[in-house]
Amino acid sequence: MYEKLKQKKFIIAGPCVIESLDLCFIIAEKLKFLCEKYGFFYIFKASFDKANRTSINSFRGPGLEKGIEVLFKIKEKFSIPVTTDIHESWHAEKVKDIIDIIQIPAFLCRQTDLLISAGKTDKIVNIKKAQFLAGKDMIYPLEKVKSTGNNKVILTERGTMFGYGNLVVDFRNIVDMKELGVPVVFDATHSTQKPGALKGKSGGDRKYTPCLTYCADACGVNGFFFEVHPEPDKALSDGPNMINFKIFEEILKNLAFK
C-alpha cells in the first residue's frame, strides 16, 4: 500500500474520536463513496483515545480494546484501510494486526520509544509534525523510525504555534518535508484549530479549511487529512475545526477538477 500512497493522491478522513460504531459506519460509508466518486484512495481515521484533551472532563473515546474492535469492523465491512493514533509504546503491538497506518500524534513526534515501537511493527507510520518544530527538523523522527529497518513513513503538516491559542500554516514546511523523500500529507482541519482556546477545550475555525487545502495542493502534497462529522457542532471532540459532508465533497470536487 505504501507504494500506492506515493503514486496516487489519497485521503485520510473520519471523525476525531470514535463516538459510536453506528456513527463511524455512517461516516465511513459516506466518505468512501465520495472519495471513490472523485478518484481518491481512501483511508478511514478515528481515535480510540484522545489522551491529550485540554480538560480532565473532556470525552476521550471508548478506549483501546473497544476502539480497535470498531476499527476492525469498519475495515471488514467497507474493505478500506484504517488508521489511528497511539500514545504509549505498548499500543503499537496491540494495534498492529488491525491498523494499516499507525499515526504518531504531533505532541509526541519526538518520543523515541514510541517511534521505534511503531517502526518495529513494519506498518506504515504517519508522523504528524509537532506544532513547535520546523519541517526540516522532521528528519530526526523520520530517522528514528527508519532505524528499525522500516522505511514506510509519512510526514504530516498540521500547523505551527506562532502565538497563544492559535496555529498558522507555514507552507515552507511542506516543501522542506518533501525534500526528505517520503510522502507528505496536509492536515487541513487540525491546521485551523485553536488549541485550548474554548474554555477548557480546543476551538477552531473551519472556514479556512478549503483555502488551506488548495494551497497545500499547490505545494504538491501526496495526501490530505480531514476530520469529518455529519454534525460537527455536536461532535464530542474537535467540533469547531471539523467539516461536514457537504464541505468535504466540495473540497474533493475542486481538488479533482482543478
C-alpha positions in Angstrom: 0.0 0.0 0.0 2.9 2.4 0.7 3.9 2.5 -3.0 0.3 3.4 -3.9 0.4 6.3 -1.5 3.5 7.6 -3.3 1.8 7.4 -6.7 -1.8 8.3 -6.2 -3.5 11.2 -4.2 -5.1 9.9 -1.1 -7.4 11.0 1.6 -7.2 10.2 5.3 -10.5 11.1 6.9 -13.0 10.3 9.6 -14.3 11.6 13.0 -11.9 13.0 15.5 -12.8 10.3 18.0 -14.8 7.1 18.0 -18.2 8.2 19.4 -20.1 5.1 18.4 -20.0 2.2 16.0 -23.1 3.4 14.2 -21.8 6.9 13.7 -18.5 5.5 12.4 -20.3 3.3 9.9 -22.3 6.3 8.6 -19.1 8.4 8.2 -17.0 5.6 6.7 -19.7 4.7 4.1 -20.2 8.3 3.0 -16.5 9.2 2.8 -15.6 6.1 0.9 -18.4 6.8 -1.6 -17.2 10.4 -2.1 -13.5 9.5 -2.4 -14.3 6.9 -5.0 -16.6 9.3 -6.8 -13.7 11.8 -7.2 -10.9 9.3 -7.7 -9.1 9.4 -4.4 -7.7 6.5 -2.5 -9.4 6.5 0.9 -8.2 5.6 4.4 -10.6 5.8 7.4 -9.3 7.5 10.5 -10.6 7.7 14.1 -9.1 7.8 17.5 -9.8 5.2 20.2 -8.5 7.6 22.9 -7.8 11.3 22.9 -5.1 11.3 25.5 -4.3 15.0 25.1 -7.7 16.6 25.7 -7.4 20.0 27.3 -9.7 19.3 30.3 -9.9 16.2 32.5 -13.7 16.3 31.9 -13.5 16.1 28.1 -14.7 13.0 26.3 -11.7 10.7 25.4 -13.2 7.8 23.5 -14.1 4.2 24.1 -10.5 3.1 24.9 -8.1 0.7 23.2 -9.9 -2.6 23.2 -13.4 -1.3 22.2 -11.8 1.2 19.8 -9.8 -1.5 17.9 -12.9 -3.6 17.7 -14.8 -0.7 16.0 -11.9 -0.1 13.6 -11.7 -3.8 12.7 -15.5 -3.9 11.9 -15.1 -0.8 9.7 -12.2 -2.3 7.8 -14.1 -5.6 7.2 -17.5 -4.0 6.3 -16.2 -1.4 3.9 -12.9 -3.1 2.7 -10.9 0.0 3.4 -7.6 0.6 5.2 -7.8 2.2 8.7 -5.5 4.3 10.8 -5.5 5.5 14.4 -3.1 7.3 16.7 -1.1 5.6 19.5 0.1 7.4 22.7 2.1 4.7 24.5 4.9 2.4 23.2 2.9 -0.7 24.1 0.0 0.4 22.0 1.9 -0.4 18.8 1.9 -4.2 19.5 -1.8 -4.1 20.3 -2.9 -2.4 17.1 -0.5 -3.8 14.5 -2.7 -6.7 13.4 -5.7 -4.5 12.5 -4.3 -1.0 11.8 -2.8 -0.3 8.3 -1.2 3.0 9.3 0.0 3.9 12.8 -0.3 7.6 13.5 2.1 9.4 15.8 0.4 12.5 17.4 2.1 15.8 16.8 2.8 16.4 20.5 4.6 13.0 20.7 6.6 13.1 17.5 10.0 13.4 19.4 9.2 10.4 21.7 12.0 8.0 20.7 10.5 4.8 22.2 7.1 5.5 20.7 8.6 6.0 17.2 10.7 2.9 17.5 7.9 0.7 18.7 5.7 1.9 15.8 8.6 1.2 13.3 9.1 -2.3 14.6 5.6 -3.3 13.6 6.6 -2.8 9.9 3.4 -0.9 9.4 3.2 2.4 7.6 4.0 5.1 10.2 2.4 8.6 9.8 4.3 11.1 11.9 2.5 14.4 12.5 4.8 17.4 12.7 4.8 19.0 16.1 3.4 22.4 16.4 6.8 23.6 17.7 9.0 22.0 15.0 10.2 23.2 11.6 9.6 20.9 8.7 13.3 20.3 8.1 13.6 19.0 11.7 11.3 16.1 10.9 14.4 14.4 9.6 15.1 13.2 13.2 11.7 11.5 13.9 12.0 10.0 10.4 15.4 8.6 11.2 14.2 7.1 14.4 11.6 5.0 12.6 14.0 4.1 9.8 16.5 2.9 12.4 14.2 -0.1 12.9 14.5 -1.1 9.2 11.1 0.3 8.4 11.2 2.8 5.6 7.4 3.2 5.2 7.0 6.6 6.7 4.6 9.5 6.0 5.0 13.0 7.4 2.0 15.3 8.1 1.9 19.1 8.4 -0.8 20.4 10.8 0.1 24.0 11.5 2.6 25.7 13.8 2.1 27.6 17.0 3.1 31.2 16.4 1.0 32.8 19.2 -1.1 32.0 22.2 -4.0 29.7 21.4 -3.7 29.8 17.6 -2.0 27.9 14.7 -0.6 29.2 11.5 0.4 27.2 8.4 3.8 27.9 7.0 3.8 26.2 3.6 7.6 26.2 3.5 7.4 23.2 5.9 5.7 21.1 3.2 8.5 21.9 0.8 11.1 21.1 3.4 9.4 17.8 4.3 9.0 16.7 0.7 12.8 17.0 0.3 13.1 14.2 2.9 11.9 11.8 0.3 8.7 10.4 1.8 5.0 11.1 1.2 3.8 14.3 2.8 0.2 14.9 4.0 -1.6 18.1 4.8 -3.9 18.0 7.8 -6.5 20.6 6.6 -8.7 20.6 9.7 -6.3 20.5 12.6 -4.5 23.4 10.9 -7.5 25.6 11.7 -7.5 24.5 15.3 -7.1 27.0 18.2 -5.6 24.7 21.0 -7.2 25.1 24.4 -8.9 28.4 23.4 -12.5 27.5 24.0 -12.9 27.4 27.8 -11.3 24.1 28.6 -11.3 22.7 25.1 -9.9 23.4 21.7 -11.6 25.9 19.4 -11.1 26.4 15.7 -12.4 28.0 12.5 -13.3 25.5 9.8 -13.9 28.3 7.2 -10.2 28.3 6.4 -10.1 24.6 5.6 -10.8 24.8 1.8 -8.3 27.6 1.1 -5.5 25.9 3.1 -6.2 22.7 1.3 -5.8 24.2 -2.1 -2.6 26.0 -1.1 -1.2 22.6 0.1 -2.2 21.0 -3.1 -0.3 23.7 -5.0 2.7 22.7 -2.9 2.5 19.2 -4.2 1.4 17.2 -1.1 0.7 13.5 -1.6 -2.4 13.3 0.5 -4.9 15.2 2.7 -6.2 14.6 6.2 -9.6 15.8 7.2 -11.7 15.2 10.3 -15.3 14.9 9.2 -18.6 14.6 11.0 -22.2 14.8 9.8 -22.9 17.5 12.5 -19.6 19.0 13.6 -21.1 21.3 16.2 -22.5 18.3 18.0 -19.2 16.3 17.8 -17.7 15.2 21.1 -14.2 16.3 20.2 -12.7 19.0 17.9 -16.1 20.1 16.6 -15.1 23.7 15.7 -12.4 22.7 13.2 -14.2 19.6 11.8 -16.1 19.8 8.5 -19.4 18.3 7.4 -20.1 16.0 4.4 -21.1 18.9 2.1 -17.9 20.9 2.6 -15.8 17.7 2.3 -17.4 16.9 -1.1 -16.9 20.4 -2.3 -13.2 20.3 -1.5 -12.8 16.9 -3.2 -14.6 18.1 -6.2 -12.3 21.1 -6.5 -9.2 19.1 -6.0 -10.3 16.6 -8.6 -11.2 19.1 -11.3 -8.7 21.9 -10.6 
